[in-house]
Amino acid sequence: MSDVSLEVDPNAFRTVLGRFPTGVTIISTLDEARPVGLAVGSFFSVSLDPPLVGFCVMTTSSTWPVIERTGHFAVSVLADDQLDVCRQLATKDPDKFTKVQWTPAPVTGAPLVDGAVAHVDCTTEAVHQAGDHLVVIGRVHHLSAGPTSYGPLLFCAGTYGRHQTL
């Protein structure tokens, strides 16, 4: 393999990788009893033993430093009928949760979005710099699955959709 480095066009990068669907999650915590959170499409499992999950967040996020400071977070995997929740929590509004129903997570107390298809309650295990993003690893302390009548909200090629079984 040669040492030739090709420059990758950012728009092509986004277009090509945007062909891969991602689930839509909400990462949240309580900041002095005030719920804060952000919408994330890059949530993934990391390890079974110990139980670890991860997500990526932009280094420019104004919400992540608040979540990082608490040392814990909850993940809510949005259901396919929760596009309005996604849009609400993807804003820069400091009071994003005013129109979102939630329940405290059993271990950390972080907000779990009501109606989500799955919830994961975590403490922050590690944070790694990766380009213009941070890769956050969380240790799972509790998790639960919601009703199976709904599928996850998906994002692919710039649009939202739902999973359809074949």
C-alpha positions, 0 to 999 in steps of 0.5 A: 500500500502506498503512502498516497493520501487522497482528499475526500470531499466532505459532501461526498462523504456525507452522501455515501455514508448517509446511505446507511440507516441509523436509529435515532436516540436521545442522550439525556441527563439532569443538570441541577434537576433540569432535564437536558439532552440531544438527538444522536444518530450514532449510538452503538453497542461496544461490549457485552462484558462489561456492558458498554455502549457508545455514541458520537457527538460533535465537539461543538455541541453546547449540550454535551459539556453539561451531560459530561459534567454529570458523569452519567446519561440515559439513552432513549431509542426513539420509536417510529412515531416520535419524529416530533420528539426528535425535532424538539430535542435536536434544537438549540432551545435551552428548555428542550424537554418542556414538551417531552414526557419523561420518566427518571432512569432507575439508577442515575435519574436521567430522563428516559423519553416516554414511549421510546422502544428502548432505554439504557441507563449509563455512567460515563466510562471514557471519552475519546477525541475523533476528528470533529467528534467525541466518542463517548463510552458508557457503562450500562447499569440498567436497560429496558425494552418498550412495546414491540408494536412500534419500531425504531425511528430511522434516519437515512439519506437525509430523511426519517423513516421506519423499519419495515419487515420483509 
